[in-house]
Each structure stands twice: as structure tokens, then as C-alpha cells.
Amino acid sequence: MMTHKFERDPESGMILIPVVLEDVEYELRMALDTGATRTTFDFNALHVAGYPIFEMNETGKTEKGAIETAIGIIEVGIFEAKNISALGQTVRDLKVQVYDFLKHGIISDYDGVLGLDFFEDTEFTINMKNQTIEVKTA
């Protein structure tokens, strides 16, 4: 079992986790959301990180999907990420969602949401008092 410290956004209280997507030399700040079924990246954050999301759209490698949010049902792109690393583990071939936050008037201090799909093969415990997450790969 590995223990990792986390930080919380001072305004929202969200737990923020550093995430690396595939081989991009850029660390994304993702909000840990235990209510999210699927990991979702902000389209703009992927673009800034140099992730080839535009090429994927042009070659048809992304699927379309829909998710229900507090503002209603929204359309998202879905693609398979080769490697996502966070909290000392790497998940391979994970289908993730992409949503353009800015296009829909959302200005966020984080780059997306790390959902439960990332933790599918783990046991994890969140200790709010100590601001740590213990992760054990099953």
C-alpha cells in the first residue's frame, strides 16, 4: 500500500491530484471525484499539454458520448488513453472523456476530473484529516 499526500482547492474544497497522461511531459491537475463514473479531461488542458487531440478528431479516433451533469446532459468525446499515471499507479487503455470547459462557459482551476474508472483495480482510502490517500493495487 502506498500513501500519497494531496492538496485541496481552497475555494471549492476539491481534492486535487497530479496526473500524467501517456508520454506528455506535462502534469495535469485533476479533481478527484468519487461521484464520477468516468475520467474526464478538459479539451483546453490537453491542447496546452501538447496532447494530439486535434489529430484524433480528424482521423475519427474519438467516439461521441453523453454525460449527465448538474446543468443537464452534455455531449463529450470519448477516446482510449494508452497510459494515465497518478497516485503511484498507471492505468493502461482507459476510455476517457473530453469536454471543452471554456466553450461551455466553465472556467476551472483544474484540468478535469479523475473518476472511479481510474481506481477500478484498486483499494483506496481517503483520509481527510491527514490529507492523504492510501492506494493498494488489487
C-alpha positions in Angstrom: 0.0 0.0 0.0 1.3 3.5 -0.9 0.3 6.7 0.9 0.1 10.0 -1.0 -0.4 13.5 0.3 -3.0 15.6 -1.6 -3.9 19.3 -1.7 -7.4 20.8 -1.6 -8.6 23.7 -3.6 -9.1 26.5 -1.0 -12.3 27.7 -2.6 -14.1 24.5 -3.6 -12.5 22.1 -1.2 -11.9 19.6 -4.1 -9.1 17.1 -3.7 -6.5 17.8 -6.4 -4.3 15.1 -7.8 -1.3 15.5 -10.2 -1.9 13.3 -13.3 0.3 12.5 -16.3 -1.4 11.4 -19.5 0.7 9.0 -21.7 4.1 10.4 -22.6 3.2 14.1 -22.4 5.8 16.0 -20.4 3.1 18.0 -18.6 1.5 17.4 -15.3 -2.3 18.0 -15.2 -4.2 19.0 -12.0 -7.3 16.8 -11.8 -10.0 16.9 -9.2 -10.7 13.6 -7.6 -14.4 12.9 -7.9 -15.7 9.7 -6.4 -19.1 10.5 -7.9 -17.8 10.5 -11.4 -18.0 7.2 -13.2 -15.5 8.1 -16.0 -12.4 10.2 -16.0 -12.9 13.5 -17.9 -10.3 15.9 -19.3 -10.7 19.5 -20.3 -10.1 19.8 -24.0 -8.1 23.0 -23.5 -5.8 21.4 -20.9 -5.0 18.6 -23.3 -4.2 21.1 -26.0 -1.9 23.1 -23.7 -0.2 19.9 -22.7 0.6 19.1 -26.3 -1.7 16.0 -26.4 -2.6 15.3 -30.1 -6.4 15.6 -29.5 -6.9 17.5 -32.8 -5.3 14.8 -34.9 -7.5 12.2 -33.1 -10.7 14.1 -34.1 -9.6 14.5 -37.7 -8.9 10.8 -38.1 -12.1 9.7 -36.3 -10.4 8.1 -33.4 -12.8 9.7 -30.9 -16.3 8.5 -30.2 -19.3 10.6 -29.1 -20.9 10.1 -25.7 -23.2 12.0 -23.3 -23.0 12.6 -19.6 -25.5 13.9 -17.1 -24.3 16.9 -15.1 -25.9 19.4 -12.8 -26.6 21.7 -15.8 -28.1 18.8 -17.8 -27.0 16.3 -20.4 -23.9 17.3 -22.3 -22.0 15.8 -25.3 -18.5 14.6 -24.8 -15.8 13.0 -26.9 -14.5 9.6 -25.8 -11.1 8.1 -26.6 -8.8 5.4 -25.3 -5.8 6.8 -23.4 -2.8 4.5 -23.6 -1.4 5.4 -20.1 -2.7 7.5 -17.3 -0.5 7.9 -14.2 -1.5 9.2 -10.8 -1.0 8.3 -7.1 1.8 5.9 -7.9 -0.1 3.8 -10.4 -0.5 3.6 -14.2 -3.7 2.6 -15.8 -3.5 1.4 -19.5 -6.0 1.6 -22.3 -8.6 3.5 -20.3 -11.6 5.1 -22.1 -11.8 8.7 -21.0 -14.0 11.6 -21.8 -13.0 15.0 -23.2 -15.1 18.1 -22.7 -14.4 21.7 -23.8 -14.9 23.6 -20.5 -14.3 27.1 -22.0 -16.7 26.6 -24.9 -19.4 25.9 -22.4 -18.6 28.9 -20.1 -16.7 26.9 -17.4 -13.6 28.4 -16.0 -11.8 26.0 -13.8 -8.6 25.9 -11.7 -8.2 22.2 -12.6 -7.8 20.2 -15.8 -10.5 17.7 -15.4 -11.9 15.0 -13.2 -10.2 11.8 -12.1 -13.2 9.3 -11.9 -13.8 5.9 -10.4 -12.8 4.1 -13.6 -9.1 5.0 -12.8 -9.5 3.1 -9.5 -11.2 0.0 -10.9 -8.5 -2.5 -9.8 -7.5 -0.8 -6.5 -8.5 -0.4 -2.9 -8.2 3.3 -1.9 -8.8 5.2 1.3 -9.2 8.9 1.6 -8.1 10.4 5.0 -9.4 13.9 5.0 -7.8 14.7 8.4 -4.3 13.9 7.3 -5.0 14.8 3.7 -3.7 11.5 2.4 -4.9 8.8 0.0 -3.8 5.2 0.5 -3.8 3.1 -2.7 -3.4 -0.6 -2.9 -3.4 -2.4 -6.2 -5.6 -5.5 -6.1 
